[in-house]
């Protein structure tokens, strides 16, 4: 076997990026979704994959119409990619820990559902491990959190929502599901084959304008062919807690994060209403300004990912 010289720095950087492109496609098995996550075009994704295939003289994916799957060579490269990126993360984490000192601080901004129902457990665990890091958290809706990040009032945002600002880098934190909720014993809970259009005649509670949950809900309605004009809106309330309290004493419905109602489901105060052929799943994302990374913010995101909630 001929001896090959190590890649030059620029070549290594390009190969690392191509490997990241391959890894993203391999995990999603979808070129379009990979291009959206990487902020590059789909033809660029295909070109990077082809460059790796040409370099190793292998095929990494089998294509069957619009579907793709990994070849044996692709599965092997995915295995090594995961090992390589794991080493990279370990290096980055170790360097970040060296940068963290006794005066370290972190300003987090989180949308209300995340701040109330997900982060407190993570923050408590983080404080046990790093009591010297001073953490503060701003709680508001997604729109206000993004404004705070743009104005450098916070170092890291954690939000929900469909719209993505070009000034920020978004990375996945958790999967979430928005479910239809009513008081325990509501007649709808006993009904079968409920459709979304059936619910347009039921009084509905909504969050305030600017809420990421409201944005995701209306986007799902639109895709299902339901206009906001079709809804019977009883009231708009400014928090999930106020909506839950209202629901317990009323015959209306609301759409809430499954994370936010776990205690009420256990205590049989609220119930989930299944809707035929309709579900709302969304990503909860870390958001950071594009540019130089905040070492402590990056360290916290890695910590949070390792203390993940599973639905």
Backbone torsions as a table, in degrees:
resi	resn	phi	psi	omega
1	UNK	NA	131.8	-179.9
2	UNK	-70.6	142.2	177.7
3	UNK	-77.9	132.0	179.8
4	UNK	-110.5	133.4	176.7
5	UNK	-67.1	148.6	176.0
6	UNK	-59.6	152.1	178.6
7	UNK	-65.2	143.6	171.9
8	UNK	-65.6	164.3	-174.4
9	UNK	-56.4	-48.3	-178.8
10	UNK	-64.3	-38.3	178.8
11	UNK	-67.0	-38.2	178.9
12	UNK	-65.0	-41.4	178.4
13	UNK	-60.9	-43.7	179.9
14	UNK	-65.6	-41.8	179.7
15	UNK	-64.8	-39.8	177.3
16	UNK	-59.4	-40.8	179.6
17	UNK	-67.9	-41.9	177.9
18	UNK	-61.6	-37.1	178.0
19	UNK	-66.0	-37.0	176.6
20	UNK	-65.5	-39.0	177.3
21	UNK	-62.3	-48.2	178.7
22	UNK	-59.0	-45.3	-177.9
23	UNK	-59.6	-42.8	-178.8
24	UNK	-65.7	-44.2	178.1
25	UNK	-64.8	-42.1	-178.0
26	UNK	-63.7	-34.9	-179.8
27	UNK	-77.6	-35.8	-176.9
28	UNK	-94.1	-20.8	-175.2
29	UNK	49.7	43.3	-178.1
30	UNK	-158.4	115.2	-177.6
31	UNK	-66.5	-38.0	-178.3
32	UNK	-65.2	-47.4	179.7
33	UNK	-63.9	-36.9	178.2
34	UNK	-64.5	-42.0	-179.9
35	UNK	-64.4	-37.6	178.5
36	UNK	-66.0	-41.3	-179.3
37	UNK	-69.4	-33.9	-176.0
38	UNK	-91.3	-6.9	-179.6
39	UNK	60.9	39.5	172.5
40	UNK	-131.3	165.4	-177.2
41	UNK	-75.2	160.6	178.3
42	UNK	-64.9	-40.5	174.8
43	UNK	-59.4	-34.7	178.0
44	UNK	-66.1	-39.4	176.5
45	UNK	-59.3	-48.5	-179.6
46	UNK	-60.1	-38.9	-178.6
47	UNK	-66.2	-43.0	179.9
48	UNK	-63.9	-40.1	177.0
49	UNK	-62.8	-43.6	-178.7
50	UNK	-63.6	-37.7	179.0
51	UNK	-61.9	-41.1	178.1
52	UNK	-66.7	-42.9	179.1
53	UNK	-60.8	-41.6	179.2
54	UNK	-66.9	-39.0	-177.4
55	UNK	-63.3	-43.4	-177.8
56	UNK	-96.2	-5.2	-178.4
57	UNK	57.1	50.4	179.3
58	UNK	-137.8	167.1	168.6
59	UNK	-106.8	131.0	-176.5
60	UNK	-98.3	-25.6	-177.7
61	UNK	-133.4	145.7	168.9
62	UNK	-103.9	132.3	-176.8
63	UNK	-109.0	131.1	177.4
64	UNK	-132.5	90.1	-175.2
65	UNK	68.7	-122.9	179.7
66	UNK	-90.7	-3.9	-177.5
67	UNK	-102.5	149.2	176.7
68	UNK	-131.6	155.8	172.9
69	UNK	-145.9	157.6	-178.1
70	UNK	-73.5	140.5	167.9
71	UNK	-79.4	176.4	176.2
72	UNK	-61.7	-38.1	176.5
73	UNK	-65.5	-38.0	177.5
74	UNK	-64.4	-40.9	177.9
75	UNK	-63.1	-38.5	178.5
76	UNK	-66.5	-42.9	179.7
77	UNK	-67.1	-36.0	176.8
78	UNK	-61.9	-41.8	178.3
79	UNK	-58.3	-47.9	-179.1
80	UNK	-71.3	-33.7	177.6
81	UNK	-60.7	-44.4	179.4
82	UNK	-61.6	-39.3	178.4
83	UNK	-66.8	-42.4	-179.6
84	UNK	-63.3	-48.2	-177.8
85	UNK	-68.6	-29.3	175.0
86	UNK	-64.2	-41.2	177.1
87	UNK	-65.3	-42.5	178.2
88	UNK	-58.9	-43.9	179.9
89	UNK	-64.5	-38.5	179.6
90	UNK	-63.8	-41.8	177.7
91	UNK	-61.7	-47.1	-178.5
92	UNK	-62.7	-42.7	179.2
93	UNK	-62.3	-42.5	-179.6
94	UNK	-65.1	-41.3	177.2
95	UNK	-65.3	-41.0	179.0
96	UNK	-62.0	-39.9	178.5
97	UNK	-62.3	-35.8	178.4
98	UNK	-66.4	-29.6	-179.0
99	UNK	-78.8	-21.8	-177.0
100	UNK	-77.6	124.3	-178.5
101	UNK	-124.7	-175.7	-173.5
102	UNK	-65.4	-21.5	-178.6
103	UNK	-99.4	14.6	-175.7
104	UNK	-66.1	148.1	177.0
105	UNK	-145.3	157.3	179.8
106	UNK	-144.0	127.1	178.0
107	UNK	-107.4	114.7	-178.4
108	UNK	-108.0	141.3	171.3
109	UNK	-120.1	128.9	-176.9
110	UNK	-134.6	140.8	174.0
111	UNK	-66.3	157.5	-163.6
112	UNK	-58.4	-44.2	-178.4
113	UNK	-61.8	-42.0	179.6
114	UNK	-67.7	-43.0	-177.9
115	UNK	-65.5	-34.9	-176.1
116	UNK	-85.7	-37.9	-165.7
117	UNK	-114.7	-11.1	-177.1
118	UNK	-121.6	-51.0	-171.8
119	UNK	-68.7	-34.4	-176.1
120	UNK	-52.7	-41.7	178.7
121	UNK	-64.4	-43.6	-179.7
122	UNK	-64.5	-43.9	-179.6
123	UNK	-63.3	-39.0	178.8
124	UNK	-63.8	-42.6	178.8
125	UNK	-67.3	-39.3	179.2
126	UNK	-63.3	-41.0	-179.1
127	UNK	-65.9	-35.1	178.3
128	UNK	-62.5	-37.9	-178.3
129	UNK	-81.7	-35.7	-176.0
130	UNK	-130.0	67.7	-177.3
131	UNK	-64.8	-18.0	-178.4
132	UNK	-81.5	-12.6	179.7
133	UNK	-87.9	120.6	-179.9
134	UNK	-84.5	114.9	-178.7
135	UNK	-110.0	130.8	171.6
136	UNK	-122.6	149.8	-177.8
137	UNK	-132.0	127.9	173.2
138	UNK	-95.7	132.0	179.6
139	UNK	-115.7	125.0	178.9
140	UNK	-163.9	-177.4	177.4
141	UNK	-77.4	170.4	-173.4
142	UNK	-56.9	-43.7	-178.7
143	UNK	-59.4	-44.1	-178.8
144	UNK	-70.3	-34.4	178.0
145	UNK	-65.3	-42.1	179.0
146	UNK	-65.2	-36.8	176.7
147	UNK	-66.0	-40.0	178.9
148	UNK	-64.0	-38.4	178.7
149	UNK	-67.8	-41.0	179.1
150	UNK	-63.8	-32.8	-178.8
151	UNK	-91.6	10.6	177.1
152	UNK	60.1	29.5	175.4
153	UNK	-83.4	-19.0	177.5
154	UNK	-135.3	161.8	179.7
155	UNK	-97.1	-26.0	-173.7
156	UNK	-148.4	135.4	175.4
157	UNK	-112.9	150.5	174.2
158	UNK	-134.7	112.5	-170.0
159	UNK	-140.2	170.8	169.8
160	UNK	-117.4	172.4	177.3
161	UNK	130.9	162.2	-177.6
162	UNK	-94.0	-38.5	-175.4
163	UNK	-72.0	141.4	178.2
164	UNK	-126.2	128.9	-179.0
165	UNK	-85.1	138.8	-177.9
166	UNK	-66.0	-21.7	-177.8
167	UNK	-78.2	-8.4	-175.0
168	UNK	-117.9	154.6	172.0
169	UNK	-103.2	126.6	-178.3
170	UNK	-107.3	134.2	174.9
171	UNK	-135.8	142.3	-173.1
172	UNK	-67.4	135.6	175.0
173	UNK	-110.9	-61.6	-176.1
174	UNK	-140.0	156.0	167.2
175	UNK	-88.0	144.3	178.5
176	UNK	-138.1	157.7	175.6
177	UNK	-129.9	133.0	174.9
178	UNK	-94.9	123.9	-176.3
179	UNK	-120.4	156.0	175.5
180	UNK	-80.4	128.9	-171.9
181	UNK	-126.6	141.9	174.1
182	UNK	-144.3	171.6	177.8
183	UNK	-64.6	152.3	177.8
184	UNK	-62.9	132.7	-178.2
185	UNK	91.3	1.8	178.1
186	UNK	-60.9	137.4	-178.7
187	UNK	-54.3	-32.1	-179.1
188	UNK	-63.7	-27.5	-177.9
189	UNK	-66.3	-22.6	-179.3
190	UNK	-93.5	-12.1	-177.3
191	UNK	-77.3	156.1	178.5
192	UNK	-114.1	153.4	176.1
193	UNK	56.1	48.1	175.9
194	UNK	-77.8	130.6	176.1
195	UNK	-103.4	163.2	179.5
196	UNK	-61.9	-38.1	-179.3
197	UNK	-67.3	-26.7	174.4
198	UNK	-61.4	-32.2	-175.5
199	UNK	-80.5	-11.1	-178.3
200	UNK	-67.0	-16.2	179.1
201	UNK	-95.0	-3.3	-179.2
202	UNK	-95.5	132.9	177.7
203	UNK	-54.5	135.1	-172.3
204	UNK	-124.4	135.1	172.5
205	UNK	-93.7	137.7	179.4
206	UNK	-126.7	155.7	171.2
207	UNK	-77.2	172.5	-177.5
208	UNK	-76.0	160.7	175.3
209	UNK	-61.6	134.8	-176.5
210	UNK	104.3	-12.8	178.5
211	UNK	-73.2	133.2	176.2
212	UNK	-64.4	-35.2	178.5
213	UNK	-63.7	-41.1	179.2
214	UNK	-64.6	-40.3	179.2
215	UNK	-61.7	-45.3	179.9
216	UNK	-64.9	-41.3	-179.6
217	UNK	-62.0	-49.0	-179.0
218	UNK	-65.3	-33.9	176.8
219	UNK	-64.2	-41.5	178.7
220	UNK	-67.2	-40.8	176.6
221	UNK	-58.5	-46.2	-177.9
222	UNK	-60.1	-44.2	179.9
223	UNK	-65.1	-26.2	179.7
224	UNK	-90.6	1.6	177.4
225	UNK	83.3	20.8	179.2
226	UNK	-110.0	123.7	178.9
227	UNK	-89.0	147.8	174.3
228	UNK	-54.3	-26.9	178.4
229	UNK	-67.9	-21.4	-179.6
230	UNK	-79.8	-13.6	-173.3
231	UNK	-81.8	151.0	174.0
232	UNK	-103.2	89.6	-174.3
233	UNK	-84.5	118.4	179.1
234	UNK	-83.1	-40.7	-175.9
235	UNK	-168.2	155.0	170.6
236	UNK	-110.9	130.5	-179.9
237	UNK	-124.6	151.9	-169.6
238	UNK	-88.2	3.8	179.4
239	UNK	-156.2	157.4	176.7
240	UNK	-64.9	-38.5	-179.6
241	UNK	-60.9	-43.1	-179.9
242	UNK	-67.3	-36.2	177.9
243	UNK	-65.3	-43.9	179.9
244	UNK	-61.5	-45.1	179.8
245	UNK	-62.8	-40.0	178.9
246	UNK	-63.9	-45.6	-176.9
247	UNK	-58.2	-40.2	-176.5
248	UNK	-59.7	-27.0	-175.8
249	UNK	-112.4	20.2	-176.6
250	UNK	-146.1	170.7	180.0
251	UNK	-105.1	20.0	178.1
252	UNK	-91.5	-178.4	179.5
253	UNK	-128.0	169.0	175.5
254	UNK	-154.4	162.6	175.6
255	UNK	-112.3	117.0	-174.6
256	UNK	-131.4	158.8	175.0
257	UNK	-64.2	137.4	178.3
258	UNK	-61.0	-30.5	178.5
259	UNK	-62.6	-28.3	-172.0
260	UNK	-84.9	-10.4	-173.1
261	UNK	-121.3	12.7	-176.4
262	UNK	-59.1	-43.6	-179.6
263	UNK	-66.6	-39.8	-179.2
264	UNK	-69.6	-30.7	175.2
265	UNK	-68.8	-41.1	-180.0
266	UNK	-66.3	-38.2	-178.7
267	UNK	-85.7	0.8	178.5
268	UNK	59.3	42.3	171.5
269	UNK	-95.9	-32.0	179.4
270	UNK	-128.3	160.6	178.4
271	UNK	-139.4	154.1	178.2
272	UNK	-95.2	134.3	178.1
273	UNK	-103.4	118.9	179.3
274	UNK	-79.0	133.2	-179.0
275	UNK	-114.4	130.0	-176.0
276	UNK	-62.6	128.8	175.4
277	UNK	55.0	35.4	179.2
278	UNK	-147.4	121.4	173.5
279	UNK	-145.9	152.3	-179.5
280	UNK	-124.6	111.0	174.4
281	UNK	-115.3	145.3	-177.4
282	UNK	-146.0	161.8	174.7
283	UNK	-95.4	138.8	166.4
284	UNK	-99.5	128.9	-169.4
285	UNK	-122.0	145.5	162.5
286	UNK	-78.9	139.8	174.1
287	UNK	-129.4	135.2	180.0
288	UNK	-137.7	154.6	175.6
289	UNK	-64.9	143.8	175.1
290	UNK	-72.8	132.4	-178.3
291	UNK	135.2	-145.2	-177.5
292	UNK	-65.6	130.5	-177.9
293	UNK	-79.4	146.4	171.6
294	UNK	-85.6	117.7	-173.4
295	UNK	-60.5	-40.9	-177.2
296	UNK	-72.0	-38.0	176.5
297	UNK	-62.0	-42.9	178.3
298	UNK	-64.1	-39.2	178.9
299	UNK	-64.3	-40.1	-180.0
300	UNK	-66.7	-40.9	-179.6
301	UNK	-63.0	-39.8	176.9
302	UNK	-63.8	-40.5	178.1
303	UNK	-62.5	-45.8	-178.0
304	UNK	-63.4	-38.9	179.3
305	UNK	-65.1	-30.5	178.7
306	UNK	-82.7	-5.5	176.3
307	UNK	-122.5	48.4	-170.5
308	UNK	-75.9	149.3	167.9
309	UNK	-84.4	143.7	175.8
310	UNK	-119.5	125.5	176.1
311	UNK	-84.0	NA	NA
